[in-house]
């Protein structure tokens, strides 16, 4: 039983550092998807984030 626990702990210590880079890819993909969906709804990347106004509305 003790050997099984040591092996599982060792595998965890080996695999965990390998997965750390994947979190950056997941976060980047989620941000890109969110930006794409916002662009579909008419938002642009400005400071602050604002919705594009259509050409029929008078500008302020």
Secondary structure as UniProt FT lines:
FT   HELIX           2..40
FT   TURN            41..42
FT   STRAND          43..44
FT   STRAND          50..51
FT   TURN            55..56
//
